[in-house]
Amino acid sequence: MISFLTMLCLVSMVIPAAIGNIIAYPISKKWSLSISNYIKNVLALRLFAILRAYRSFYFWGYEESKKDLPEQFIVISNHQSLLDIPVFFKFFHGKEVRFIAKDTLGRHIPLVSEMLRTQQHCLIPRKAKPMDAMRYVETFGKRVIKNNQIPVLFPEGSRTKNGQVGKFYSAGFRRLVESTNLPVVVCALEGGYALRDLRKIFTSLKKGSYRVKVLKVYDCPKTKDDCNVILDESRQLIQEQVDSWRKIPSNQKY
């Protein structure tokens, strides 16, 4: 019965917005943007409330870790699931968050695809040559500065399958830094690797949790070596935080 109620609530939220945006996107970018903003500002917040009520799925956003954030910044984080997107929408609610992602997310994913395209997130073609990919990032960096947005980059490049933090790649990070000159905020995510695709999201929710926390704020790196130091330290910090979280029950914050 509880599973049915969960599905009923999720479907009643998701389907109208998803279908509405699929219809609106080719007709009116203004309509699509309105629906996309509703998805980001309303549905992303309600999603976790429903999961908490019906599936004992906890969202732990460590608000105290955000107290010293600059006005605008780059976020780098580990990457575990499609749900990382609404997690960051919720955690940085009130700010305009924009993601760098593969262009495959811009197609055929309910709620997500039209929203990413309409809101002008950075969608890099999977088969793009390295220099072309960097041009996408550079254009995106200039756009987020102009619009006072918060760019989010997952340096691993793809979702982890086991929750362990993978290698951090530096090229996209360096180009984003060069095109924005923003400080860097390191965040850790935990809980999404068990929900890494749509099938897992619907089968592995019960008594789970999702956690997100700011670990460190760096001044804008000035050199390639500075960027590499930040990535190396960040990866270690995130892995240590993930390991620490895995020692506590999902229904406990600390």
Phi, psi and omega in degrees: 000317180295318178298320179297317179296321178300310181297319181298315180295315181296315181296320181294333176275314192285311189299311180300317181292319181296311181294319180301319182285326176298319179288318186288326189304311181283347184266312185211115178295330178295314177297315181298321179295321178297316178295319180297319177294325175296317178300314183290315189270339183243302185295321181299328179281319182290330182308311185286331176295318178294316180296324178293317184290319190254341183233008182052039179260121189260137169253122178244102173256119186275086187298325182296338181286350183263004192293335183247026182287143172290173182295317180225145187196165171265137172256130167241143187204160167290165188227121186237333190199162169302332180289351174303329181295303177295333177299314179288327173302317181290315185294321179254037180303133183102346175248155179270100183268136178227137187254150166259124186210168173288150184291347177297334176288344180273011181222131164067022174245114183306138180074318190279311193299305181296324179298314181297321181287315183295319182278003176062048167288167183269106181251107185265125178304135183301326183262014180294141174293153183309315181293323177294319178299320179293327176293322174302314182295318181296315178299317178299316180301316179295324181291318181292327176296313181300322186262007179055049181253167182251108179280139179242127181236134174257100186295344176292332178089336179207165183288140178285150179265340184234004179088347176287144183282123182276187179296140175264124179268144193260336191300309181296322179297314181298317181293323178294318177299314182297325185272351181239328185055040181258154170295165186242128178250125181263125178239149174246139175240145175210137177120341186277341185297333176282353183233038194285347175220176186298323180295316180294324180301323183272350183245347189234028184277326193300128176058031175261189178203160174229131181234143176214137185208142170281128182258324183197151175241126178251145167296159180302124179293144184258337185228169175300318179297321177300317179298316181295322178298314179300315181296317180295314180294320182296316179301317179293317179299317181294316180298319178297319179293317178300314179299320179294317180296328183288353179269355182242152180297154183296335181270008177245137181282319181237000000 
